[in-house]
Amino acid sequence: MPNRLQHETSPYLLQHADNPVDWYPWGEEAFAAAREQDKPILLSIGYAACHWCHVMERESFEDPQTAAYMNEHFINIKVDREERPDVDDIYMQATLLFNRGNGGWPMTVFLTPDGHPFHAGTYFPPEPRYGMPSFRQVMEAVVETWRKKRGEVERAGRALAEELSRAMAAGLTREPELLTPAILDDAAQEMLRRTDPLHGGLTRGAPKFPNPINLEFLLRYHAATGHEPAREVVLFTLRKMARGGLYDQLGGGFHRYSVDERWLVPHFEKMLYDNALLSRVYLHAWQISGDPFLREIAEETLDYVLREMTSPEGAFYSTQDADSEGEEGKFYVWTAAEIRAALDGVVEPVDAVLAYWGVTEEGNFEGRNILHVADLLERVAVRHGLSVEQMREAVSAARTVLFTLRKNRVPPARDEKIITAWNGMMLAALAEAGRVLDMPDYVEAAVANARFLLEEMSGPDGRLWRTYRDGVAKINGYLEDYAHVIDGLLELYQSTFDRRWFAEAQRLADLVLAHFRAEDGGFYDTSDDHEALIVRPRSIQDNATPSGNAMIAYDLLRLTGYTAETRYEEAALSIYHALGSMLAEYPLAFGEMLIGLDMALRRPVEVAIIGDPSDERTRALLRVVRQKYRPLAVVALSPHNAESNAVPPLLRTRTLRDGAPAAYVCENFVCAAPVSTPEALAEVLDGLEEEPDEGE
């Protein structure tokens, strides 16, 4: 018989609905049962694309004897961490404390009936191995401790909750005097010191994560200072990643991370947020370098999302699994014989294509091959007596054949729940790419997504929901949901100049100020009317995605540039002031904060353009703003003389110049004389984007 998870919408929870474990979803029903039956809680947290989550399910949760023991001794709760980042964050912090900094998923936490954690771990095998106890041994020890040392367990749980509360406020040191351009210099130098000079990346050794947030910071640092090492590290890393197995050489898009230091062997799951963040870094790197390869990767990544991760309503799905047919990576890997058979008589010479993708008879992954760019196309062409163009045509033809053939394989499962924050990230990526690359299809996809978020992911009161599937939206939106949707709407406004998108971004920002703001600086992750947990979480460090605090601070600074409302700037600065020296001491954990601080120190560059966007003279002005990487620019446009109540306020009272389109460039709402030629606009913008003096 299906358990209680059968009524959930999360694909991850539904995967466990037929387990013999009597799973509860997170909620009062489970805690009431724990109190009534006087049992501890076994909390299991994971997500649909998690390989080891599936392993533990097969080994333990589907085993009748293990399930019987769980049902007898525990109230069992299963949580999708993507639906409930608040629950995940609290109990991951507990897991890290219990395990000396080690954590991961599946996460296994034992709680008192009032939710206080008293023991935690991650994956446990069915039998003791690799120095780990078996899952059964862990449960038996917990049951014995619960029976014999109940009082100690409860006291320890309460003490740990207090420690978690203190830990979540750690770093709020209030050192605003430290917030100078020097902190950005120190952070950039620390990042560059850690880089891998051989394989690229901001860390050495394995595993290796793409880290798009910090790569983005280094690009902004280069834009501000002209610092060439920052630029070169980013470009080198991006090229290495895109040529490795981390990147899907046939279908586009990035896998989660590389298990080796060379970006060769990925953990094969694909996450929407990775591809949203990385596509923007590649786009910006192309703007800086002009390298067509980087633009190609940005486009292929976005095309992958539109092709495989987009719902009929215009929303974006969450993840694709690492596994298919019970094997990790099976969908993506090839034997040399399979490729030869597919390309024989279609692509010549096949040996050149195999050499380009590093395909060998013995393989590089469990007897098969992960396709990667093993050598530069030009060198492979010379070795096989081909011109560069012939080689390029052979690789392109081979890619088409193999991609078509791969469609006949059993694909990895797709988690089709819609997460608001992650959709906001992809909304921003598509909107920006659409205007920078002049690709209307991307902008149209962004518009469809924005409509979905504002219509289907919003309640009657205009507040955001966290997750949606099969027509059901639920769970109060978190700070990161609001922050990323605001970011996406501001990007979409700059691509369409439809005032609706700006107005909605400002409305959502006002909701954040009303419901998430903390008394001592910054914001909580949950709203003031959210479910009460043992701790009200407040994350300030980035993980795989930017922290909600960092993202909302950046949004508020941009809104300041559009509106001149100091309340936005004051709220943003309260976050930076609360962090002080931590930003320089631990830069790898605060990339998005550093991005916002860069804007706070150098100030937004406010650009108001008056002119019909269909007029070539107006389009020429827009190209100056859009084609170059200008991370400080906030841009507004009105097709005609703007009235005193124009939206955004940056446009107010701006007029055409002698009947011709004009651009007004301002800083702190103090404006230079309007200009009407692209050359004059470029000169003004370039002058404002220079590095600030120390202490500004």
Secondary structure by P-SEA (a helix, b strand, c coil): ccccccccccaaaaaacccccccccccaaaaaaaaaaccccbbbbbccccaaaaaaaaaccccaaaaaaaaaccbbbbbcccccaaaaaaaaaaaaaaccccccccbbbbbcccccccccccccccccccccccaaaaaaaaaaaaaccaaaaaaaaaaaaaaaaaaaacccccccccccaaaaaaaaaaaaaaccccccccccccccccaaaaaaaaaaaaaacccaaaaaaaaaaaaaaaacccccccbbbbcccccccccccccccccaaaaaaaaaaaaaaaaacccaaaaaaaaaaaaaaaccccccccccccbbbccccccccccccccaaaaaaaacccccaaaaaaaaacccccccccccccccccccaaaaaaaacccaaaaaaaaaaaaaaaaaaacccccccccccccaaaaaaaaaaaaaaaaaaccaaaaaaaaaaaaaaaccccccccccccccccccccccccaaaaaaaaaaaaaaaaacccaaaaaaaaaaaaaaaacccccccccccccccccccccccccccccccccaaaaaaaaaaaaaaacccaaaaaaaaaaaaaccccccccccccaaaaaaaaaaaaccbbbbbbcccccaaaaaaaaaacccccccbbbbbbccccccccccccccccccccccbbbbbbcccccccccccaaaaaaaaaaaaccccccc
